[in-house]
Amino acid sequence: MAEPAEYPPFQLGKPRFQQTSFYGRFRHFLDIVDPRTLFVTESRLKEAVQLLEDYKHGTLPPGVTNKEAIIHPDTNEKIFMPFRMSGYIPFGTPIVVGLLLPNQTLVSTIFWQWLNQSHNACVNYANRNATKPSPTSKFIQGYLGAVISAVSIAVGLNVLVQRANKFTPATRLLIQRFVPFPAVASANICNVVLMRHTELEEGIDVLDSNGNIVGSSRIAAKHALIETALTRVVLPMPILVLPPIIMSILEKTSLLRARPRMVLPVQGFVCLAAFGLALPLAISLFPQMSEIETSRLEPEIAMATTNKTVVYNKGL
């Protein structure tokens, strides 16, 4: 018998939707990135926090759901609006539009790549796993590595395209519109490696079916980093690849030819639509808690449990 699509409404410690299927994860992250939570009032937020406290003490009234994405689950502090997951799309879209502006200069290329990586770093830090203390230097290291790699690749590719004499001006402009994707994707991978490279040495916790820690596995850490890096590559793909393709078609229409001032608003709408679709899709690719066979892990892990599989938190 198939498991139900939703958890009962009283289980606030769990997502509303089952995380074993892509659809369940997709619906869950649609709740997380819902921009409507940006407009929740302070009084409504306090009510929600009080409801959570009531739930812990077994006095939760009926009909309550678990939809807020404003309070950090570890620190119980309110996350600054632009850095919430629900604010990632509305606050990130103007940056995407800037990244995809045609005829970028050296200064504008550096500025938009720096602003994008700065926004990403703030979102990552604001939504970090705070159960274990992590030195600020690790975040700074990841941030600097991401900025340097993004700017270097973007500037380098733009210079190469400009020096390619065999391209016509129109072709050169079209190719330059796709430069942000490899720059951002490479920076995202660099950020993941620099921020989490210690996991490859120390390993990450793996848990049995009862949620008990079996041990620390470096092999599971490798799988977690690969899955996270893949997610970070997929995320900017539709955001930075689809809009240039769509805009290259729309700009040839009589509507935009006759009204060039509409190009920027139309591009903004296209970027917003691509961003809104890409974010929940990308972070839904893999479950937050991934499963792996114990036979594929270190011998000491396999010997420490009778379970054929264990799970690990891959992170975001």
C-alpha positions in Angstrom: 0.0 0.0 0.0 1.4 3.4 -1.0 2.3 5.7 1.8 0.2 8.9 2.2 1.2 12.1 0.4 1.3 14.1 3.6 2.2 13.7 7.2 -0.6 14.2 9.8 -0.8 17.9 10.6 0.4 17.5 14.2 3.8 16.2 13.3 5.5 19.6 13.2 8.9 18.0 13.4 8.6 16.5 9.9 7.9 18.0 6.5 4.3 18.0 5.4 5.1 15.9 2.3 7.0 12.6 2.2 10.7 13.0 1.3 11.1 9.6 -0.4 9.8 10.8 -3.7 10.9 13.7 -6.0 7.3 15.0 -6.0 7.2 15.0 -2.2 10.5 16.9 -1.9 9.4 19.3 -4.6 6.2 20.2 -2.8 8.1 20.5 0.5 10.6 23.0 -1.0 7.8 25.0 -2.7 6.7 25.7 0.9 10.2 26.6 1.9 10.8 29.1 -0.9 7.3 30.5 -0.8 7.8 34.3 -0.9 4.5 35.0 0.9 6.3 34.3 4.2 8.3 37.5 3.6 5.2 39.4 4.5 4.4 37.6 7.8 4.0 40.2 10.5 6.0 40.2 13.7 2.8 39.4 15.7 2.0 36.5 13.4 5.5 35.2 13.8 5.4 35.3 17.6 2.1 33.4 17.4 3.8 30.7 15.2 6.7 30.4 17.7 4.3 30.1 20.6 2.4 27.3 18.7 5.7 25.4 18.3 6.3 25.8 22.1 2.7 24.6 22.7 3.4 21.6 20.5 6.4 20.6 22.5 4.3 20.6 25.6 1.5 18.7 24.0 -1.0 21.5 24.0 -1.2 22.3 20.2 -4.6 23.2 19.0 -6.0 21.3 16.0 -5.6 22.4 12.4 -2.0 23.8 12.7 0.6 23.2 10.0 4.3 23.6 9.7 4.8 26.1 6.9 6.9 29.0 8.3 10.4 29.4 7.0 11.5 32.4 8.9 13.1 31.1 12.2 16.4 29.3 12.0 15.7 25.8 13.4 19.0 25.6 15.3 19.4 29.1 16.7 15.7 30.0 17.0 16.7 33.5 15.6 14.8 35.4 12.9 16.6 35.2 9.6 17.1 38.5 7.8 14.6 38.8 5.0 16.9 38.9 2.0 18.7 35.8 3.2 15.8 33.5 3.9 15.1 30.7 1.4 11.7 32.4 0.8 13.6 35.5 -0.2 16.1 33.8 -2.5 14.0 34.2 -5.6 12.7 37.8 -5.2 16.1 39.2 -4.0 18.2 37.0 -6.3 16.3 37.7 -9.6 17.7 41.3 -10.0 21.2 39.9 -9.7 20.4 37.3 -12.3 19.2 40.0 -14.7 22.4 41.9 -14.0 24.5 38.8 -14.8 22.7 38.4 -18.1 22.9 42.0 -19.3 24.3 42.2 -22.8 27.6 44.1 -23.7 29.1 43.6 -20.3 32.2 45.7 -19.5 35.1 44.3 -17.4 33.9 46.3 -14.4 30.2 45.3 -14.7 31.2 41.6 -15.1 33.3 41.7 -11.9 30.6 43.6 -10.0 27.7 41.3 -10.9 29.7 38.1 -10.2 30.9 39.5 -6.9 27.4 40.6 -5.9 26.0 37.1 -6.8 28.5 35.3 -4.8 28.1 37.7 -1.9 24.4 37.0 -1.9 24.9 33.3 -2.1 27.4 33.4 0.8 25.0 35.3 3.0 22.1 32.9 2.2 24.4 29.9 2.9 25.5 31.4 6.2 22.0 32.4 7.4 20.7 28.9 6.6 23.7 27.0 7.8 23.6 23.9 10.1 24.3 25.5 13.5 24.1 22.4 15.6 27.9 22.2 15.6 30.1 25.3 15.9 31.9 26.1 12.7 34.7 28.7 12.5 33.8 31.9 10.6 37.1 31.5 8.7 35.7 28.5 6.9 32.8 30.6 5.5 35.2 33.4 4.6 37.5 30.9 2.8 34.6 29.5 0.8 33.3 33.0 0.0 36.7 34.2 -1.3 37.3 31.1 -3.3 33.8 31.4 -4.9 34.3 35.1 -5.8 37.8 34.6 -7.2 36.8 31.6 -9.3 33.6 33.2 -10.6 35.3 36.5 -11.6 38.4 34.7 -13.1 36.3 32.4 -15.3 33.8 35.1 -16.3 36.5 37.6 -17.2 38.7 35.0 -18.9 35.8 33.7 -21.1 34.7 37.2 -22.1 38.3 38.1 -23.1 38.5 34.9 -25.2 35.2 35.6 -26.9 36.2 39.1 -27.7 39.5 38.0 -29.2 37.8 35.3 -31.4 37.9 37.1 -34.7 36.0 34.4 -36.6 32.8 35.2 -34.7 30.4 37.9 -36.1 29.4 40.6 -33.6 25.9 39.1 -33.3 27.4 35.6 -32.6 29.9 37.1 -30.1 27.1 38.8 -28.2 25.1 35.6 -28.1 28.0 33.6 -26.7 28.8 36.2 -24.1 25.3 35.8 -22.7 26.1 32.2 -21.8 29.4 33.1 -20.0 27.7 33.6 -16.5 26.7 29.9 -16.3 30.1 28.2 -16.3 31.4 31.0 -14.1 28.7 30.6 -11.5 28.6 26.8 -11.7 32.4 26.5 -11.2 32.2 29.0 -8.3 29.4 26.9 -6.7 31.5 23.8 -6.8 34.6 25.7 -5.5 32.4 27.0 -2.6 31.2 23.5 -1.7 34.7 22.0 -1.7 36.3 24.8 0.3 33.5 24.9 2.9 33.2 21.2 3.4 36.6 19.7 2.5 37.1 18.7 6.2 34.2 16.3 5.9 36.3 14.2 3.4 39.0 13.8 6.1 36.8 13.5 9.2 33.7 11.9 7.6 30.0 12.5 8.4 27.6 10.8 10.7 25.6 7.9 9.3 22.4 6.8 11.0 20.5 3.5 11.2 16.7 3.1 10.7 16.0 4.2 14.3 18.0 7.4 13.9 20.9 6.2 16.0 24.4 7.3 14.9 26.3 4.2 13.6 29.6 6.0 13.0 31.4 8.5 10.9 32.0 7.7 7.2 34.4 9.4 4.7 32.8 7.5 1.9 29.4 8.9 2.8 30.9 12.3 3.0 32.2 11.9 -0.6 28.8 10.9 -1.8 27.2 13.9 0.1 29.6 16.4 -1.5 29.1 15.0 -5.0 25.3 15.2 -4.6 25.5 18.8 -3.3 27.9 19.9 -6.0 25.6 18.4 -8.7 22.7 20.3 -7.2 24.7 23.5 -7.2 25.5 23.0 -10.9 21.9 22.1 -11.9 20.5 25.1 -10.0 22.0 27.9 -12.2 21.5 26.0 -15.5 17.9 26.9 -16.2 18.4 30.3 -14.6 21.4 31.3 -16.7 20.9 29.2 -19.9 17.1 29.4 -20.6 16.7 33.3 -20.4 19.5 34.0 -23.0 17.9 31.5 -25.4 14.4 32.9 -24.8 15.5 36.5 -25.0 17.4 35.9 -28.3 14.1 34.7 -29.8 11.9 37.5 -28.2 14.3 40.3 -29.2 13.7 39.4 -32.9 9.9 39.9 -32.6 8.3 43.0 -33.9 7.0 43.9 -30.5 10.4 44.3 -28.9 12.0 45.7 -32.0 9.5 48.5 -32.0 9.7 48.9 -28.2 13.4 48.4 -27.1 12.6 49.8 -23.6 10.5 46.7 -22.9 13.5 44.4 -23.3 14.8 44.8 -19.7 11.3 44.3 -18.1 10.7 41.3 -20.3 14.1 39.8 -19.4 13.4 40.4 -15.7 10.1 38.5 -16.0 11.8 35.6 -17.9 14.6 35.4 -15.3 12.0 35.4 -12.5 10.0 32.6 -14.1 13.2 30.5 -14.7 14.5 31.2 -11.1 11.1 30.3 -9.5 11.1 27.0 -11.4 14.8 26.1 -11.0 15.3 26.6 -7.3 12.7 24.0 -5.9 13.5 21.6 -8.8 17.3 21.6 -8.2 17.2 21.2 -4.4 14.6 18.4 -4.8 16.9 16.3 -6.9 18.3 14.4 -3.9 16.6 13.7 -0.5 18.0 15.7 2.4 18.7 12.3 4.1 20.3 10.1 1.4 20.4 6.3 1.8 23.4 4.1 1.1 24.2 0.4 1.4 26.4 -0.4 4.4 28.4 -2.8 2.1 29.6 0.3 0.2 30.9 2.0 3.3 33.9 1.3 5.6 34.1 -2.2 7.1 33.8 -0.7 10.7 30.5 0.9 9.7 29.1 -2.4 8.2 30.1 -4.2 11.4 28.5 -1.7 13.7 24.9 -2.3 12.5 22.7 -5.1 11.3 20.9 -2.7 8.9 21.6 -3.3 5.2 21.4 0.5 4.6 22.1 3.6 6.5 21.3 7.3 5.9 23.3 10.5 6.0 22.5 14.2 5.8 23.8 15.5 2.4 23.3 19.2 3.3 22.3 21.9 0.8 
